[in-house]
Amino acid sequence: MKYDFPIVLNRPLVVFDIESTGISPRADRIIELAAIRLNPDGSRDEREWLLNPQMKIPIEAVAIHGITDEEVADCPTFAEVATEIFMFFEGCDLAGFSAGYFDAQILNEEFLRCDIRNFHPEGRALVDAQKIYHKREPRDLTAALKFYCNKDLGEAAHGAMADTRATLEVLIGQFERYPDLPRDVPALDEMFNPRDPLNVDRMGRWRWVDGEVCVNFGKKKGVKLRELVDGTISDGKSFLKWMTKSDFPEDTRVVAEDALRGFLPTRGARK
């Protein structure tokens, strides 16, 4: 299937959306994943997976996406289709509606549980329709579709494929409305997801200060990573262990995990 998309693609771009059991990337599980891959040659591939999360779907989540335990009882688990999903995303940049904060992270956590450790969402360019929208017209996906495309999402709202298709239409509408937006993925990623060179990880939970890696959040903000490891801070290792088990993105957790093994970051390491 051919498509008409206003961004210059040097490599494939996957627009995707996820429905899940909850809002914790690490504790919750994916129930539905829909993805549209836009290829540089102008072709377009669509895939959709309905998954058994191997846990009870909370009633609060059912109220949002309408997917029940009975509907997914005979569906494959994520582990059973993990390689297939990974290959669909392999070598691609990412796009979605608020995808960087949740969708990309929960997808990465699912891959990690299957011992697939090279998805690395923080290493991919990200085009987030929500960030563009909130910079220009702060509202939600339903309002964005109405504003940019004069369409109603209607009863299909919160279905993964309906939301994915709506996000793609919103992105196209945004480029038609804002001709000054960059027309290539890396430039868009840089504009809406700028990297601070002093951040060790993408979210900036670890930060370089005077040549030392320091905590950059909470009560321990400003404490050196070295001091957490060498005993200068009495509960330093407990703090690091807590970080490794919490809902931080993978690249944030890796700093804590490596430090507990005796390896501290060096300047120029991957963020």
N, C-alpha and C positions, 0 to 999 in steps of 0.2 A: 504494500500500500504506500503510495506516494503522499507527501505532505507539503504544505506551504508554511514554512516557519522563518521568521525574520532574523534569526541569529545565524551567524557564520559558525559552523561546527567543524573543528579540526579533529574531534573524536566524538563518539556517540554521546548523547545526552539522554538519561533516563528520567522521565517525569513519573513520580510514583506517590502512592498514598497507602497508609496502613490503618487497619482497624485492629484493636487489641483488647486484652482483658482489663487494662487499666492504664495509668499514666506513668508508671515507673519503668524506665527502659531496662533495668536489670531484673526486677522482680516479676514483671508481667510478660505476657507472651503474645505473639502475633496470631490473629485469627484470620484476617484477610489481607492480602497484598495484591495490589494492582499496579502495573507498570507499563508505560509506553516508552519504547526506545526509538529515539530519532537518530538516524544514521547520517553521516556526512554525505552519502550518495543520494540522499533524498528519500530513502525508503523508511518505513515505519513499522515497528513490530509491537504488538500488544499481548500481554500475558496477565493472567489473573489466577491467584492461588487461594483457595479456601482451606484453612488448616485446623487440625485438632490441636488445641493448645495444651492438652493433657492436664488441664486444671479446670475447675468450675468457673464459668464465666459469670462475674458478679452482675447482679440485677441492674446496678447503676450503668454498667457498660452496655448491657442489652438494651436499656432505654435509649442509648445514643445511637447504636448502629443496628439494632434489631436482630443480631445474630445470636441464636440460642445454642445451648449444649447439644440439643437433639440434631440441629442442622449440621454440626461439625463432627458428630460422633463417628461417622464412617469416613471422614476425610483423612488424608495423610498428615503426619506430623511434620513440623518444619525440618527435622533431621532427615526425613525420608526424601525431601525434595531440595535440601540445602544446596547440593552441588548444582542442580538445575537452575536455581535462583541465582546463585553466585555467578554462573556462566552468563546469565542474562545481563547482569550488572558489570561483568568483567570489562575493564578498560574504559569505563564510562564515567562522565561527570554526572552530577545529580541535580534534579530539579523537583520542586514540590511546593506545597503551601505550608510554611513553618516546618519544613522537613528537617532542617539542621538541628533543631532543639529536641525533637523526639523521634520522628520516623527513621532517620539515618542511624540514631543511637540504638534504638531497640532492634533494628535489623542487624547492626553490628554485634549486639549482645547475643542474638540468636545464632549468628555465625560462630562466635567464640565458643558457645556451648557445643557446637559440632566440630570444634577444633579446626575451624577455618579462620585463620588469623591474619589474612592479608586483604581484608575488605577495606580497612582504613578510611572511613569517611572523612576524617580530618585531612587526608592527603588528596582529596578530590575537590575540584571546583564545584561550587554550589550556586545554583540560581534559585532564589527563594521568592516566589510570587508574592508571599505575604509581606516580605521586607520592602519590595518595590511598592506594593500597594499601601502599606502603612506610612511610607515616606511621602506618598502623594495623596492617598485617600484612605485614612485609617478606619477600616471596617473588617468584616469577616468574609469568608469565601462566597457565601450566598449573595451578599451585597456587592462584592467585587464582580461576580458574574452579571448581575443586573446592571451595574454601573458601566462596565467595559463592553459588554456584549448584548445588553438589553434582553437577557434571558433569565428565566426563573429555574433554579435548581429543583424546586418542588419536592415531591415525595421521595425522590431518589437521593436527597441530601444524606450524607454520612454513609452512603455505600461507597466502598473504596474505588470502584471503577468510575462511578458517577462523579465522585470528587476529583479523581485523576483527570478525567476528560474536561471537567469544568476548569481545573487548574491550568491545563494546556490552553484552553480557550481564553482564559484570563491573561495568560502570558502573551498570547498573540495580540489581544486587545491592548495590553499595556505598551507593546512596541509600536502599535499603530497610533496610540494617543501621545506617546512621549518619544518623538524622533531623536531626541538628544541622548537616549540611552545607548550604551555601547552595544555593538552588534556581534560581539564574540563572547564566549563563555568565560574565559579567564579575566577579561576586563570587567564583566559584570560581577564576577566573584570578588574581585579586588574592590569594586565600588561599594558593594553591600555587605561584604564579609572581610573587611580589612584586617590584615595580620599586623599585630604590634610586634616589632622585632625584639622587644624585651620580654615577651611572653615565651615561656618554655613550652607550654601546651596551647592548643588553639583557643581554649576558653579563658586562658590567663589565670588559672588557679595557682600556677607556679610562675614566678617572675624573676628575671635577672636584676639584682640590685648590687651595684659595686662589685661585679664579678662573682657574686654568690647567688645561688638559687634560693629564693625565699617563698614562704607561704604568702598568698595574695588574697586571702579571704578569712572571715571569721575572727575568733579571738586570738588566733596565732598568726595573724597577718603581720608580716615583717620578720618572722622567725626564720632563721637560716635552715635549709634542709640538712646541712652538715650537723647542726646542733641537735636536730631531731634524732639523728643516727648515733652520734658519739656519746650521748648521755647527758649533755649539757642541759637539755630539757628533760625532766624526769619522766614525763609520759610521752616522750617523743615517738618511740617505737609503737606505742599503743595508738597514737594518732595516725601514724602511717598505716598500720594494720586496718584501722577503721576506714581510711580512705580506700584501701584496696577492696573492701567489701561493700562500699557504698555505691550510689548511683552516679558517680562521676563518669565522664566519657573515658574510653579506653586509654587515650594518650595521657590523660591526667593520672589515671591509676598506675600506668606503667612507670611513671617517675617514682611513685611511692614504692612499688614492687621492686624496682631496680635498687632503690636506696636501701631497702631492707636486706638486699643481697650484697650490699657493699659497693654498688656502682652509682656514682653521681653523674648528672648530665654534663656534657661539654658544649660550649658554644657552637652553634651550627648544626645541632642535632635536629632530626625531623620533628616538626610541630604538627 
